Amino acid sequence: MNTRVTLAFLLTTCSLALPASAQEVARDTALAAPVVVTATRSPLPAERTPASVTVISGDKLRNEGVTTLSDALRRVPGLSLVQTGSYGGTTSLFIRGGESKYAKILVDGVPVNDAGGAYDLSTLSTDNVERIEIVRGPASVLYGSDAMAGVVQIFTRRGAGETHGEVSARGGGYGSRDVDGEIRGAREHLDYSLGAAHHQTDGFQPFNSGFRQSVGSALLGTAFGALETSLSARYADRTLHYPTNGSGQVVDSNAVRRDDRLDVGFDAGYRLGARAALRMTLASHDLHGITDDQPDGPADAGGVYTAAERSRRRSGDVRLDLSLPAAARLTLGTQVERKWQESNAHSSFGDDVPPPARRRSSAGYAQLLLAPVSGSTLALGGRFEHNEQFGDFWTYRAAASTQLVPSTRIRASVGTAFREPTFLETDGSGFVIGNHDLNPEHALSADIGVEQSIGQWGSLGVTYFANSFRDMIDYEYSPTKPNYVNLARTRTSGAELEGRASLPRGFNVDAALTYLSTRVVDQGTSDDATAAFAPGARLLRRPMHTIDAGIGYRASRHGFELRARRVGAREDVYYAPDFSANRVTLSPYTRADFSADAQLVPVGARRGVTATFRVENLFDARYTEAAGFNYDFAHTDDASIAQTGYRGAGRRLLAGLRVGF
């Protein structure tokens, strides 16, 4: 079946089915959680949250066999993702057209971005995840640097009830193997959740394309009277083999990247009385990575390249929550954060061993949540940040959500945000001259949206957004002057449309469409057409149109899900093997995935044996997400791929068993 026909069928089903079953079923909660925390750092019902929020449940991802955060986020409106190389390759997230460094990533409240906002989403899996909350829009008032365009937070599953768990294993195409196990429960004053997983694949590139990742996670919670605490930890160890050289050709037989990450968070809350609570959060993120590329043979002109890096991020946050009259809540908080990084590289061209870099920041923030009328929420917030390297600056945010009529809600917000430069941009390295006079990048953003509920079983929503990003940092080669400067300014705007419904007899449908316009307003260091910030050009790798739609069925013992995603044309820069550069337009593509599960041996609600089945890229679509990283062109008949990049993963079948106990 043609993939365009499949997508059209799904969208038609979504639009026609909405009014057909208002009296049959309750609203599907797989995509909309009843309570959201990330948007305001206070629990709020999802329908009252004054922000654009999407919540994805971990159970839904497990039913679909989705194991990576990047695959989970592709269905969210306003988000686009780009993966380079095979499974485990570097994956970038763009929220509402912002740079990939503008998304704050949290794991149980622990910031995991590198200093300056960079984060490779391929390093996070969905093992032992309770839910994922995605907030679109500036959030620096509550989360500081990096939250320029949005926040993504992973929550680990919490234990409850008697001890129980599950073990699953599956295998399939490209030598893929996945094994994971979880155990959780609760006692009188303690709840616990422990998980471990291992993912491995040979990859889809011709050689040296393997990927391996082992993950361990834990969440312990206690409650004694007015005191409650939780301790979380997540450890991941990865090995990625990649065959591409600097120009993207598949020629390297032994290049490998190894890294391990440890995230630890501690959260404690104490009720001071009926109207006051004190909360303290401590967070720690450690990264250790090694890149090793030895000569492939005597004729290898590339020589030796090895690099090692270590980074640490420590933060502490204390806040006081006060319940005020008229259902108002005031939050007063202070935060201290320290970041440290060291790296060294050795190659045939010389050594690059810059001194360790470190910086410290402190901040005070306040947020007032009001409920001026029933069904409404108003959020007003401000933050003062002092960075020992960049000085002082302010951010603010105002947002509101109100119910116009029983079935119609409107949201609106305006706010500012910032991103501090990376250590490379400020401190440089042996081959790059840093600039200590850089300013943080800034954003001014606004959005307005309307959500229409249809009975108790579905909703439709549309949101318009606009962003202005300024003081953007660009690179300019110079052997004597700093290589990074604040110059560029860009604007992005667009619309997000989404709908979901629960249908009779266990069926459900959902769809999301994003229209995105991006433009460089003030050029960066170059006016060349291939520059990242070419004057008047669209921003790279961000499609103008994206559509994701799904139809599923869920009964007590079995279910299935069919999803299709249409990604529009994107501009990119292709660096050819002769080192020339050309701005290219990557062709649009449609990809569909299918998953199913069926309980073979039922033993109660949680126990039993379940068969799982998943087909990724169901119709074996040929596409490319980024220019370069060339695939085996001898077996590629798509001219646009052969000229501008690798083809993405082909069809992959995965089958396995899940045992609950």
C-alpha positions as CSV (number, residue, x, y, z in Angstrom):
1,M,0.0,0.0,0.0
2,N,1.3,3.5,-0.9
3,T,2.4,5.3,2.3
4,R,0.5,8.5,1.2
5,V,-2.7,6.5,1.0
6,T,-2.1,5.1,4.5
7,L,-1.6,8.6,5.9
8,A,-4.6,9.9,4.2
9,F,-6.7,7.0,5.6
10,L,-5.5,7.7,9.1
11,L,-6.2,11.4,8.9
12,T,-9.6,10.8,7.4
13,T,-10.4,8.3,10.2
14,C,-9.4,10.9,12.8
15,S,-11.6,13.6,11.3
16,L,-14.7,11.5,10.6
17,A,-14.7,9.5,13.8
18,L,-14.7,12.4,16.2
19,P,-18.4,13.1,16.3
20,A,-19.5,9.4,16.0
21,S,-19.1,8.2,19.6
22,A,-19.5,10.9,22.2
23,Q,-21.8,8.8,24.3
24,E,-19.8,5.6,24.2
25,V,-16.4,6.0,26.0
26,A,-14.4,8.2,28.3
27,R,-11.5,10.4,27.1
28,D,-8.3,8.5,26.3
29,T,-5.7,9.4,28.8
30,A,-2.7,7.9,27.0
31,L,-1.8,11.3,25.6
32,A,-3.2,13.7,28.2
33,A,-2.3,13.1,31.8
34,P,-4.7,14.3,34.5
35,V,-1.9,16.1,36.4
36,V,1.1,18.0,34.9
37,V,4.1,19.1,37.0
38,T,6.8,20.4,34.6
39,A,4.9,23.5,33.3
40,T,4.7,25.2,36.7
41,R,6.7,22.9,39.1
42,S,3.4,22.5,40.9
43,P,0.8,19.8,40.2
44,L,-2.0,21.1,38.1
45,P,-4.8,19.4,36.2
46,A,-3.8,19.2,32.6
47,E,-6.8,21.1,31.4
48,R,-5.9,24.1,33.7
49,T,-2.2,24.2,32.8
50,P,-1.3,27.6,31.3
51,A,1.2,26.2,28.8
52,S,1.3,24.0,25.7
53,V,1.9,20.6,27.2
54,T,1.9,17.0,25.8
55,V,2.2,14.0,28.1
56,I,3.1,10.6,26.8
57,S,2.5,7.6,29.1
58,G,5.2,5.0,29.6
59,D,2.6,2.2,29.3
60,K,1.6,3.4,25.9
61,L,5.3,3.4,24.7
62,R,5.8,-0.1,26.1
63,N,2.7,-1.4,24.4
64,E,4.1,0.1,21.1
65,G,7.6,-1.3,21.7
66,V,9.2,2.2,21.6
67,T,12.5,2.1,23.4
68,T,14.1,5.5,22.6
69,L,13.2,9.0,23.7
70,S,13.7,10.4,20.2
71,D,11.1,8.0,18.7
72,A,8.6,8.9,21.5
73,L,8.9,12.6,20.8
74,R,8.4,12.4,17.0
75,R,4.6,12.3,17.6
76,V,4.5,15.6,19.5
77,P,3.3,18.8,17.6
78,G,5.9,21.5,17.3
79,L,8.9,19.1,17.6
80,S,11.2,17.8,14.9
81,L,14.1,15.4,15.3
82,V,17.1,14.6,13.1
83,Q,19.2,11.5,13.5
84,T,22.6,11.1,11.7
85,G,23.9,7.7,11.0
86,S,22.5,4.4,12.1
87,Y,20.8,3.4,15.4
88,G,22.4,5.3,18.3
89,G,23.7,8.1,16.0
90,T,23.6,11.7,17.2
91,T,20.0,12.9,17.4
92,S,19.0,16.6,17.6
93,L,15.7,18.0,18.9
94,F,14.2,21.3,17.5
95,I,11.2,22.8,19.4
96,R,9.2,25.3,17.5
97,G,12.1,26.0,15.1
98,G,14.6,26.9,17.9
99,E,18.1,25.6,17.8
100,S,18.8,22.1,19.1
101,K,20.5,23.7,22.2
102,Y,17.2,25.4,23.2
103,A,15.6,22.3,24.7
104,K,16.1,21.6,28.4
105,I,16.2,17.8,29.2
106,L,15.4,16.6,32.7
107,V,15.4,13.1,34.2
108,D,13.4,13.1,37.5
109,G,14.3,16.8,37.9
110,V,18.0,16.3,37.0
111,P,19.3,18.6,34.2
112,V,21.3,16.4,31.7
113,N,22.2,19.0,29.1
114,D,25.9,19.8,28.6
115,A,26.9,23.4,29.6
116,G,25.4,25.5,26.9
117,G,22.4,23.3,26.2
118,A,23.7,20.6,23.8
119,Y,22.2,17.2,24.3
120,D,22.2,14.0,22.1
121,L,18.8,12.4,22.5
122,S,20.0,9.0,21.3
123,T,21.5,8.6,24.8
124,L,18.1,8.3,26.6
125,S,15.9,5.2,26.5
126,T,12.3,4.8,27.7
127,D,13.1,1.9,30.1
128,N,11.2,2.1,33.4
129,V,9.6,5.4,32.4
130,E,6.3,6.4,34.0
131,R,5.6,9.3,31.7
132,I,7.2,12.0,29.6
133,E,6.1,15.6,29.9
134,I,6.8,18.0,27.1
135,V,6.4,21.8,27.6
136,R,6.6,24.0,24.5
137,G,7.6,27.6,25.1
138,P,10.2,29.5,27.1
139,A,10.7,28.2,30.6
140,S,13.9,29.9,31.9
141,V,12.0,31.5,34.8
142,L,11.7,28.1,36.5
143,Y,14.6,26.2,34.8
144,G,17.3,28.7,34.0
145,S,19.6,28.4,31.0
146,D,18.8,26.1,28.0
147,A,15.0,26.2,28.4
148,M,14.7,28.7,25.5
149,A,12.1,26.8,23.4
150,G,10.8,24.1,25.8
151,V,11.4,21.4,28.4
152,V,11.3,17.6,28.1
153,Q,11.1,15.7,31.4
154,I,11.3,12.0,32.0
155,F,9.7,10.5,35.1
156,T,10.7,7.1,36.4
157,R,8.0,4.6,37.3
158,R,7.0,4.7,41.0
159,G,6.4,1.6,43.1
160,A,3.0,0.9,44.5
161,G,1.2,-2.2,46.0
162,E,2.7,-5.6,46.5
163,T,6.0,-6.4,44.9
164,H,5.5,-7.1,41.2
165,G,7.5,-6.7,38.0
166,E,8.0,-7.8,34.4
167,V,10.8,-9.2,32.2
168,S,10.8,-8.9,28.4
169,A,13.0,-9.9,25.5
170,R,12.8,-9.4,21.8
171,G,14.9,-9.7,18.6
172,G,14.7,-8.9,15.0
173,G,16.2,-7.2,11.9
174,Y,19.7,-5.8,11.7
175,G,20.8,-8.2,14.5
176,S,18.7,-6.2,17.0
177,R,18.2,-7.6,20.6
178,D,16.4,-5.9,23.5
179,V,16.2,-7.3,27.1
180,D,14.7,-5.4,30.1
181,G,13.4,-6.2,33.5
182,E,11.6,-4.1,36.3
183,I,10.5,-4.7,39.8
184,R,8.6,-2.3,42.0
185,G,6.3,-2.2,45.0
186,A,5.7,-0.4,48.3
187,R,5.8,-1.0,52.1
188,E,4.4,1.1,54.9
189,H,6.7,4.1,54.5
190,L,8.7,3.1,51.4
191,D,8.0,2.7,47.7
192,Y,10.6,1.4,45.3
193,S,11.2,0.9,41.6
194,L,14.2,-0.8,40.0
195,G,14.9,-1.4,36.3
196,A,17.7,-2.7,34.1
197,A,17.8,-3.1,30.3
198,H,20.2,-3.9,27.4
199,H,19.8,-2.8,23.8
200,Q,22.0,-4.0,21.0
201,T,22.0,-3.9,17.2
202,D,24.4,-4.4,14.3
203,G,23.0,-1.3,12.5
204,F,21.9,-0.8,9.0
205,Q,25.0,0.7,7.4
206,P,27.3,-1.6,5.4
207,F,29.9,-2.1,8.2
208,N,31.1,-0.8,11.6
209,S,27.5,0.2,12.4
210,G,26.9,-1.5,15.7
211,F,25.3,0.0,18.8
212,R,25.0,-1.2,22.3
213,Q,23.5,0.4,25.4
214,S,23.0,-0.8,29.0
215,V,20.7,1.1,31.3
216,G,19.9,0.9,35.0
217,S,17.4,3.0,36.9
218,A,16.0,3.3,40.5
219,L,13.5,5.4,42.3
220,L,13.0,5.2,46.1
221,G,10.4,7.2,48.0
222,T,9.6,7.6,51.6
223,A,6.9,9.4,53.6
224,F,6.9,10.1,57.4
225,G,4.2,12.5,58.5
226,A,4.9,15.9,57.1
227,L,8.2,14.8,55.4
228,E,8.4,13.0,52.0
229,T,11.6,12.3,50.1
230,S,12.6,10.6,46.9
231,L,16.0,9.4,45.6
232,S,16.4,8.7,41.8
233,A,19.3,7.4,39.8
234,R,19.8,6.5,36.1
235,Y,23.0,5.0,34.6
236,A,23.6,4.4,30.9
237,D,26.7,2.9,29.3
238,R,26.9,3.1,25.4
239,T,29.1,2.0,22.6
240,L,28.5,3.4,19.1
241,H,30.4,2.2,16.1
242,Y,30.3,4.6,13.1
243,P,31.8,4.1,9.6
244,T,31.6,7.7,8.3
245,N,34.5,10.1,7.9
246,G,34.6,13.9,8.1
247,S,32.8,14.3,4.7
248,G,30.1,11.7,5.5
249,Q,31.5,8.8,3.4
250,V,31.1,5.2,4.7
251,V,34.8,4.3,4.7
252,D,35.9,3.8,8.3
253,S,36.1,0.3,9.7
254,N,37.0,1.0,13.3
255,A,35.8,4.4,14.6
256,V,34.0,4.1,17.9
257,R,32.4,6.3,20.6
258,R,32.0,5.1,24.1
259,D,30.4,7.0,27.0
260,D,28.7,6.5,30.3
261,R,26.3,8.9,32.1
262,L,25.1,8.9,35.7
263,D,22.1,11.1,36.9
264,V,21.3,11.3,40.5
265,G,18.5,13.4,42.1
266,F,17.2,13.9,45.6
267,D,13.9,15.6,46.3
268,A,12.5,16.4,49.8
269,G,9.4,18.2,50.8
270,Y,8.3,19.2,54.3
271,R,4.8,20.7,55.1
272,L,5.3,23.6,57.5
273,G,1.6,23.9,58.1
274,A,-1.7,24.0,56.3
275,R,-0.6,26.8,54.0
276,A,3.2,26.4,53.6
277,A,5.6,23.8,52.3
278,L,9.4,23.8,51.9
279,R,11.0,21.8,49.1
280,M,14.7,21.0,48.4
281,T,16.1,19.4,45.2
282,L,19.6,18.3,44.7
283,A,20.8,17.1,41.2
284,S,24.0,15.6,39.8
285,H,24.9,14.7,36.2
286,D,28.2,13.1,35.2
287,L,29.4,12.2,31.7
288,H,32.6,10.4,30.7
289,G,33.1,9.9,26.9
290,I,35.9,8.6,24.7
291,T,36.1,8.7,20.9
292,D,38.7,6.4,19.3
293,D,39.5,6.3,15.6
294,Q,42.7,4.4,14.7
295,P,44.1,4.2,11.2
296,D,42.2,1.6,9.1
297,G,45.5,0.5,7.4
298,P,48.9,1.7,6.2
299,A,47.3,3.7,3.4
300,D,44.9,5.6,5.7
301,A,45.7,9.3,5.3
302,G,43.4,10.3,8.1
303,G,45.9,9.1,10.8
304,V,45.0,8.7,14.5
305,Y,42.4,10.5,16.4
306,T,41.4,10.0,20.0
307,A,39.5,12.3,22.3
308,A,38.3,12.0,25.9
309,E,36.0,14.3,27.8
310,R,34.6,14.5,31.3
311,S,31.8,16.9,32.5
312,R,29.9,17.4,35.7
313,R,26.8,19.4,36.5
314,R,25.7,20.0,40.1
315,S,22.7,22.0,41.2
316,G,20.7,22.7,44.3
317,D,17.3,24.3,44.5
318,V,15.3,25.4,47.6
319,R,11.8,26.8,47.2
320,L,8.9,27.8,49.5
321,D,5.3,27.2,48.4
322,L,2.7,29.4,50.1
323,S,-1.0,28.8,49.7
324,L,-2.7,32.2,49.6
325,P,-6.4,33.2,49.8
326,A,-8.6,32.8,46.7
327,A,-6.9,29.6,45.6
328,A,-3.6,31.4,44.9
329,R,-0.1,29.9,45.3
330,L,3.2,31.8,45.6
331,T,6.5,30.0,45.0
332,L,9.8,31.7,46.1
333,G,12.9,29.8,45.1
334,T,16.7,30.1,44.9
335,Q,19.1,27.9,42.8
336,V,22.8,27.4,42.7
337,E,24.5,25.5,39.9
338,R,28.1,24.5,39.1
339,K,29.4,23.1,35.8
340,W,32.8,21.7,35.0
341,Q,34.4,20.2,31.9
342,E,37.7,18.9,30.7
343,S,38.7,17.4,27.4
344,N,41.8,16.3,25.5
345,A,42.3,15.2,21.9
346,H,45.3,13.6,20.2
347,S,45.7,13.2,16.5
348,S,48.3,13.0,13.7
349,F,48.0,16.8,13.4
350,G,48.9,17.5,17.1
351,D,47.5,17.5,20.6
352,D,44.6,19.6,21.9
353,V,44.6,19.7,25.7
354,P,42.8,22.8,26.9
355,P,42.7,23.5,30.7
356,P,39.6,22.5,32.6
357,A,36.7,24.9,32.3
358,R,34.2,25.7,35.0
359,R,31.5,28.2,35.9
360,R,29.0,28.9,38.6
361,S,25.6,30.6,38.6
362,S,23.1,31.5,41.2
363,A,19.5,32.7,40.8
364,G,16.4,33.7,42.6
365,Y,12.9,33.3,41.1
366,A,9.3,33.8,42.0
367,Q,6.0,32.5,40.5
368,L,2.4,33.4,41.4
369,L,-0.4,31.1,40.4
370,L,-3.8,32.7,40.6
371,A,-7.4,31.4,40.0
372,P,-9.3,34.6,39.4
373,V,-12.4,32.8,38.4
374,S,-13.5,29.2,38.5
375,G,-11.7,27.1,35.8
376,S,-9.0,29.7,35.1
377,T,-5.3,29.8,35.9
378,L,-2.9,32.8,35.7
379,A,0.8,32.4,36.1
380,L,3.2,35.3,36.6
381,G,6.9,34.7,37.1
382,G,10.3,36.3,37.1
383,R,13.9,35.3,37.6
384,F,17.1,37.1,38.3
385,E,20.3,35.2,37.3
386,H,23.9,35.9,38.2
387,N,26.5,34.1,36.2
388,E,30.1,34.6,37.3
389,Q,31.1,34.6,33.6
390,F,28.3,36.4,31.9
391,G,27.0,38.8,34.6
392,D,23.4,39.5,35.5
393,F,20.1,39.2,33.5
394,W,16.4,39.0,34.1
395,T,13.7,36.8,32.5
396,Y,9.9,36.8,32.9
397,R,6.9,34.9,31.8
398,A,3.1,35.5,32.0
399,A,0.6,32.8,31.0
400,A,-3.1,32.2,31.4
401,S,-5.6,29.5,30.8
402,T,-9.4,30.1,31.0
403,Q,-12.5,28.2,30.2
404,L,-14.7,30.3,28.0
405,V,-17.6,27.9,28.0
406,P,-17.8,24.4,29.4
407,S,-16.2,22.8,26.4
408,T,-13.8,25.5,25.2
409,R,-10.6,26.6,26.7
410,I,-8.1,29.3,25.6
411,R,-4.4,29.6,26.6
412,A,-1.9,32.4,26.0
413,S,1.6,33.2,27.2
414,V,4.5,35.6,26.6
415,G,8.0,35.3,28.1
416,T,11.7,35.6,27.7
417,A,14.5,33.0,28.0
418,F,18.2,32.6,27.6
419,R,21.0,30.1,26.8
420,E,24.5,30.5,28.2
421,P,27.4,29.8,25.7
422,T,29.1,26.4,25.7
423,F,32.6,26.0,27.2
424,L,34.0,25.6,23.7
425,E,32.5,29.0,22.7
426,T,33.9,30.8,25.7
427,D,37.1,28.9,26.5
428,G,38.1,27.4,23.2
429,S,40.5,24.6,22.7
430,G,43.9,24.0,21.0
431,F,42.3,24.6,17.6
432,V,39.5,27.1,18.5
433,I,39.9,30.5,20.1
434,G,37.2,31.1,22.6
435,N,35.5,34.4,23.4
436,H,35.0,35.4,27.1
437,D,33.1,38.4,26.1
438,L,30.2,36.5,24.7
439,N,26.7,37.2,25.9
440,P,24.0,34.6,26.4
441,E,21.5,34.0,23.6
442,H,18.1,35.4,24.3
443,A,14.5,34.7,23.2
444,L,11.2,36.5,23.3
445,S,8.3,34.2,22.7
446,A,4.5,34.2,22.6
447,D,1.7,31.8,21.9
448,I,-2.1,31.6,22.0
449,G,-4.2,28.4,21.6
450,V,-7.7,27.1,21.8
451,E,-8.8,23.6,22.9
452,Q,-12.2,22.2,22.2
453,S,-13.4,19.3,24.2
454,I,-16.0,17.0,22.6
455,G,-17.9,15.4,25.5
456,Q,-15.7,13.3,27.7
457,W,-14.0,11.4,25.0
458,G,-11.9,13.6,22.8
459,S,-10.5,17.1,22.0
460,L,-9.3,19.3,19.2
461,G,-6.7,22.1,19.6
462,V,-4.9,24.7,17.7
463,T,-2.0,26.9,18.9
464,Y,-0.2,29.8,17.1
465,F,3.3,30.6,18.3
466,A,6.0,33.2,17.4
467,N,9.7,33.4,18.6
468,S,12.4,35.9,18.2
469,F,15.9,34.6,18.9
470,R,18.7,37.2,19.2
471,D,22.4,37.5,20.1
472,M,22.9,34.1,18.4
473,I,26.4,32.8,18.5
474,D,28.1,32.0,15.2
475,Y,31.5,30.7,14.2
476,E,34.0,32.6,12.1
477,Y,37.5,31.2,11.3
478,S,40.4,33.4,12.4
479,P,43.9,32.3,13.4
480,T,44.3,35.3,15.8
481,K,40.8,36.6,16.9
482,P,38.0,34.8,18.8
483,N,36.2,32.4,16.6
484,Y,32.7,32.9,18.2
485,V,30.7,36.1,18.2
486,N,27.1,37.3,19.0
487,L,25.6,38.3,15.7
488,A,22.7,36.5,14.2
489,R,19.0,37.0,14.9
490,T,16.2,34.6,13.7
491,R,12.4,34.4,13.8
492,T,10.2,31.4,13.8
493,S,6.4,31.2,13.8
494,G,3.8,28.6,13.1
495,A,0.7,26.7,14.1
496,E,0.2,23.3,15.9
497,L,-3.0,21.4,15.4
498,E,-3.8,18.3,17.3
499,G,-6.8,16.1,18.0
500,R,-7.5,12.8,19.8
501,A,-10.4,10.7,20.6
502,S,-11.4,7.4,22.1
503,L,-13.8,5.5,19.9
504,P,-16.3,2.6,20.6
505,R,-15.1,-0.9,21.2
506,G,-11.6,0.1,22.4
507,F,-10.4,2.1,19.4
508,N,-8.6,5.4,19.6
509,V,-7.2,7.9,17.1
510,D,-4.9,10.9,17.3
511,A,-3.3,13.3,14.9
512,A,-0.9,16.3,15.1
513,L,0.1,18.7,12.4
514,T,2.8,21.4,12.6
515,Y,3.3,24.3,10.2
516,L,6.6,26.1,10.8
517,S,8.1,29.2,9.2
518,T,11.7,30.1,10.0
519,R,13.8,33.0,8.7
520,V,17.2,34.5,9.4
521,V,16.7,38.2,10.2
522,D,20.3,39.3,10.9
523,Q,23.0,37.2,9.3
524,G,25.8,35.6,11.1
525,T,29.5,35.8,10.3
526,S,29.0,35.0,6.6
527,D,26.5,35.9,3.8
528,D,27.3,32.8,1.8
529,A,24.3,30.7,0.8
530,T,25.8,27.7,2.7
531,A,26.2,29.6,6.0
532,A,24.1,28.4,9.0
533,F,22.6,31.9,9.3
534,A,22.5,33.0,5.6
535,P,20.6,36.3,5.3
536,G,16.9,35.7,4.6
537,A,17.3,31.9,4.4
538,R,15.3,29.2,6.2
539,L,16.9,27.6,9.2
540,L,18.6,24.2,8.5
541,R,17.0,20.8,9.0
542,R,13.6,22.2,10.1
543,P,10.6,21.1,8.0
544,M,7.8,23.5,7.1
545,H,5.2,20.8,7.5
546,T,5.0,17.8,9.7
547,I,2.0,15.4,10.2
548,D,1.8,12.5,12.6
549,A,-1.3,10.3,13.0
550,G,-2.2,7.1,14.6
551,I,-5.0,4.7,15.1
552,G,-5.0,2.0,17.7
553,Y,-7.0,-0.6,19.5
554,R,-6.7,-1.7,23.1
555,A,-8.6,-4.5,24.9
556,S,-7.8,-6.0,28.3
557,R,-5.4,-8.6,26.8
558,H,-4.3,-7.4,23.4
559,G,-4.0,-4.4,21.1
560,F,-2.3,-2.8,18.1
561,E,-1.2,0.7,17.0
562,L,-0.5,2.0,13.4
563,R,1.2,5.3,13.1
564,A,2.3,7.3,10.1
565,R,4.5,10.4,10.0
566,R,4.9,12.8,7.1
567,V,7.9,15.1,7.2
568,G,8.1,17.9,4.7
569,A,11.0,19.3,2.7
570,R,14.0,20.7,4.7
571,E,17.0,22.7,3.8
572,D,20.5,21.5,4.7
573,V,24.1,21.9,3.7
574,Y,25.8,19.0,1.9
575,Y,29.6,18.7,2.3
576,A,30.8,16.7,-0.6
577,P,33.9,14.4,-0.6
578,D,35.8,17.1,-2.4
579,F,35.1,19.4,0.6
580,S,32.8,21.7,-1.5
581,A,29.6,22.8,0.2
582,N,26.1,23.2,-1.3
583,R,22.8,24.2,0.1
584,V,20.3,21.4,-0.7
585,T,16.6,20.7,-0.2
586,L,15.9,17.2,1.3
587,S,12.9,15.5,-0.2
588,P,9.8,15.0,2.0
589,Y,9.0,11.5,3.1
590,T,6.3,9.4,4.8
591,R,7.1,6.6,7.2
592,A,4.7,4.2,9.0
593,D,5.2,1.9,12.0
594,F,3.0,-0.9,13.3
595,S,3.0,-2.6,16.7
596,A,0.8,-5.3,18.4
597,D,0.7,-7.3,21.5
598,A,-1.4,-10.2,22.7
599,Q,-1.5,-11.9,26.1
600,L,-0.9,-15.6,25.6
601,V,-1.1,-16.8,29.2
602,P,-3.3,-14.6,31.3
603,V,-2.7,-14.7,35.1
604,G,-4.5,-11.8,36.7
605,A,-4.3,-8.1,35.7
606,R,-0.5,-7.8,36.0
607,R,0.8,-11.3,35.5
608,G,1.0,-13.6,32.4
609,V,2.9,-14.0,29.2
610,T,2.4,-11.5,26.4
611,A,3.7,-11.8,22.8
612,T,4.9,-8.5,21.3
613,F,5.4,-7.6,17.6
614,R,6.7,-4.4,16.0
615,V,7.4,-3.3,12.4
616,E,9.4,-0.1,11.9
617,N,9.2,1.6,8.5
618,L,6.4,-0.7,7.5
619,F,6.5,0.1,3.8
620,D,10.4,0.3,3.7
621,A,10.3,4.0,2.7
622,R,13.6,5.5,1.4
623,Y,14.4,8.8,3.0
624,T,17.2,10.9,4.5
625,E,17.1,13.0,7.7
626,A,20.3,14.9,7.2
627,A,22.7,15.7,4.3
628,G,25.8,13.6,4.4
629,F,26.5,10.4,6.3
630,N,26.2,8.5,3.0
631,Y,24.5,5.1,2.7
632,D,25.5,2.4,0.3
633,F,24.8,4.3,-2.9
634,A,25.3,1.3,-5.1
635,H,22.0,0.0,-3.8
636,T,20.2,3.3,-3.6
637,D,17.9,4.2,-6.6
638,D,16.7,7.5,-5.0
639,A,18.7,10.2,-6.8
640,S,18.1,12.8,-4.1
641,I,19.5,10.5,-1.4
642,A,22.5,9.6,-3.5
643,Q,23.4,13.2,-3.9
644,T,22.6,14.6,-0.5
645,G,22.9,11.9,2.2
646,Y,22.3,8.5,3.7
647,R,18.9,6.7,3.6
648,G,17.3,6.2,7.0
649,A,16.6,2.8,8.5
650,G,14.8,0.4,6.3
651,R,12.1,-2.0,7.4
652,R,12.8,-3.7,10.7
653,L,10.7,-6.5,12.3
654,L,11.0,-7.1,16.0
655,A,9.2,-9.9,18.0
656,G,9.4,-11.0,21.6
657,L,7.8,-12.0,24.9
658,R,6.9,-10.0,28.0
659,V,6.4,-11.9,31.3
660,G,4.6,-10.2,34.2
661,F,4.9,-11.6,37.7
